Each structure stands twice: as C-alpha cells, then as structure tokens.
Amino acid sequence: MELKLNKPICFFDLETTGIDISKDRIVEISILKVFPNGNKESKTWLVNPEMPIPETATAVHGISNEKVAGEPTFKELATNVYNMIKDADLAGFNSDRFDIPLLAEELLRAGVDFDMKSRVSVDVQTIFHKMEERTLGAALKFYCGKSLDNAHSAEADTMATYEILKAQLDRYPDLENDMKALSEFTTRKKSVDFAGFIAYDKDGVEIFTFGKHKGAKVETVLETEPGYFGWIQNADFPLYTKKVLTAIKLRKLNNKFS
C-alpha cells in the first residue's frame, strides 16, 4: 500500500559513535524523502564526527575513524540535511527515542533551530512492537518476505523501514494511512522534549520527570526556584531540553507582562 501523504515524509536512519544523545555524534545519515505524488529523493552522507569512533561502535556499523577522516563534519552538512527535512514529517525505526533526538542535538549544535512544531513523527518500530515484537531484520522478513542484507548500513536500514511501513499498512486495515494518525499511534509518551526530562501531565501542563522536582509543574519551579533554570542550562542536559525549558520560561514572562 502506498502512503497517503499531505506533505512529504522523510524516512531516515543514523549510524553513530554511541547511544548517548548528549555526547555522541553521527557518522552516517541516510534520508529517503517521499513526496505526496509518489516521487522519491534519497541522500546518504558519511560524517566526520570530530571525535574517535569507539571500536564497539565500528563493530556494529563498520564505519571506522579512517573511513570518515576526509568526510565533512555535521556542521558542514547541517544546511543540506535541514533543507531536505524542513518541510517534511519524519519517520524511522526507533526514531522517536533515538534518531530524532540525536539529529536535533546535532542540528542545534550546528546553529540550526530545529523543532517538531510543524511536523509529526512516525516510529515504525513502535508499530512493529505493538503488533509483533521483533527486530528490524525480522520485521522486514515478516512483512516483506525479504532478508535485510547489509544491516546497520544507514541506507539499507532506511530503505527497509520505508518498505516495512508500507507493508504494515497493507497487513493491518485498522491502521489509518495518515501520518498524523500513525504518529499518535507510535507515540509512547507525551514528552515535551525528546529526552523525556519534561513531560505533559493529564491536564496538558509541563512537568519535570526527574530529580527533586519530579512531578512538579515547570512554571511553578521556575518561579519558586529561579536558580534551577540556570543549573539545567549549565549542566549536561540535551540542547533540545534546554531549548524547551527556555521557551517555557519566556512564555511565562510574556504572559506576566502582557
């Protein structure tokens, strides 16, 4: 089943130096952009992470320090990457918990003001796990009858994810072929930032999910303990979390003086 799209959607996959969203870097990114008329555009870039690639990471994806030594840094690629995704929804395999948060960090480090306000995300892994509980390779075999050759290549994983989502729509008639509906189906929790340090409560109000203020309303904490904002801004939190917290603080100030 082909996707019903009101706007483009970019399937993407990252290979990285590790799994720490705040500290690790991209070493390969592949994007498949699918347009409402069915046209497709794809790009794959190797990236110099400007840090050593651990041997444990190279063992997974096969990308070594030598392989990326002459490649552009993400900062040099950021404009090209952003231009490809800026008008599109996003989709991937485990993308809500890893790929999108890490991509956001890389873009913000490169000075690109990325957010998700005008787009939705579809996590194909969540559909798979809710329906079948399998890995990407098993998902491709189960839904498409294909073997995943060259696994942990960003390009191969990206194409597999695209094929799986189309097959999932064929297999499950209850799944609506609409990116907003799929995004809602694949959303595990209502977090405000990607890393989940700030979430919405049952009334849609931002609350902290960690530390001594766990469960407390963000605006209340910022008012009663102003230094907490500065502590988070200077601590080792993801840049997107700091961006979200700043937006909440500015909103409160604007409401106070309006």
C-alpha positions, 0 to 999 in steps of 0.5 A, a space after each residue: 500500500 502506498 502512503 497517503 501523504 499531505 506533505 512529504 515524509 522523510 524516512 531516515 536512519 543514523 549510524 553513530 559513535 554511541 547511544 548517548 544523545 548528549 555526547 555522541 555524534 553521527 557518522 552516517 545519515 541516510 534520508 529517503 524523502 517521499 513526496 505526496 505524488 509518489 516521487 522519491 529523493 534519497 541522500 546518504 552522507 558519511 560524517 566526520 564526527 570530530 571525535 574517535 569512533 569507539 571500536 564497539 561502535 565500528 563493530 556494529 556499523 563498520 564505519 571506522 575513524 579512517 573511513 570518515 577522516 576526509 568526510 565533512 563534519 555535521 556542521 558542514 552538512 547541517 544546511 543540506 540535511 535541514 533543507 531536505 527535512 524542513 518541510 517534511 514529517 519524519 519517520 524511522 525505526 526507533 526514531 522517536 527515542 533515538 534518531 530524532 533526538 540525536 539529529 536535533 542535538 546535532 542540528 542545534 549544535 550546528 546553529 540550526 533551530 530545529 523543532 517538531 512544531 510543524 511536523 509529526 513523527 512516525 516510529 515504525 518500530 513502535 508499530 512493529 512492537 505493538 503488533 509483533 515484537 521483533 527486530 528490524 531484520 525480522 520485521 522486514 522478513 515478516 512483512 516483506 518476505 525479504 532478508 535485510 542484507 547489509 544491516 546497520 548500513 544507514 541506507 539499507 536500514 532506511 530503505 527497509 523501514 520505508 518498505 516495512 511501513 508500507 507493508 504494515 499498512 497493507 497487513 493491518 486495515 485498522 491502521 489509518 494511512 495518515 501520518 498524523 494518525 500513525 504518529 499518535 499511534 507510535 507515540 509512547 509518551 507525551 514528552 515535551 522534549 525528546 529526552 523525556 526530562 519534561 513531560 505533559 501531565 493529564 491536564 496538558 501542563 509541563 512537568 519535570 520527570 526527574 530529580 527533586 522536582 519530579 512531578 512538579 509543574 515547570 512554571 511553578 519551579 521556575 518561579 519558586 526556584 529561579 536558580 534551577 533554570 540556570 543549573 539545567 542550562 549549565 549542566 549536561 542536559 540535551 540542547 533540545 531540553 534546554 531549548 524547551 525549558 527556555 521557551 517555557 520560561 519566556 512564555 511565562 514572562 510574556 504572559 506576566 507582562 502582557 
